[in-house]
């Protein structure tokens, strides 16, 4: 039906011309009144049929226009809905960052992740702050969830962060409950490894792992993650401890660079 209506719509002028030619030829062959009345009746029915076809074509065209308009409106509404969700998620994320900044004992530089490093053999993020913002090499980088990494390179307006999930990254870490100190590194999996914790030290799943403070790079007490698994081998001196990172490194968008301890905290 749709194809038929489209065919009539595209060839309307041709059909009208053919109809008028046919009508002229038909009238030329009838001379008596009865025949003319019959022809008139046929013509009226034909004209009525043509009007119905024209009306159907118009209705079909209007319905197509309305359908296209509804599709566009539906697309616009979906796009608006996605944007609103993004705004809500961003607001929640920024609220957490604001809480971190107001409660932190450190001077923090807010930064946005603008890219990922392309250098082979090292996993990095690129930030939109640099030397002009008082960012320097070896400054620690955090977000609202925990420790992200450290600054390893700077320009006047940008800087590069080496994240914890990098083979070259090592952090002096402490188990919060036992206060035992070890080293956190990455072995290429979805978790971090806490090394050099003696077998006689009690460790529980879910225990918090934080920075030890025994480093000139990372201040003490920054959240690294929680103990996810503990493996003991009778021939090893140390436990094999897997740590679930506090930070989702695939979803880092905003961070803080830790510059220095606030003056009022130094005086305490």
PyMOL commands that set and color helices and strands:
alter all, ss='L'
color gray80, all
select helices_A, chain A and resi 2-10+12-28+33-103+131-133+263-266
alter helices_A, ss='H'
color red, helices_A
select strands_A, chain A and resi 106-116+124-127+140-142+147-154+159-163+171-175+181-186+192-198+208-211+223-231+238-245+254-261
alter strands_A, ss='S'
color yellow, strands_A
deselect
rebuild
show_as cartoon
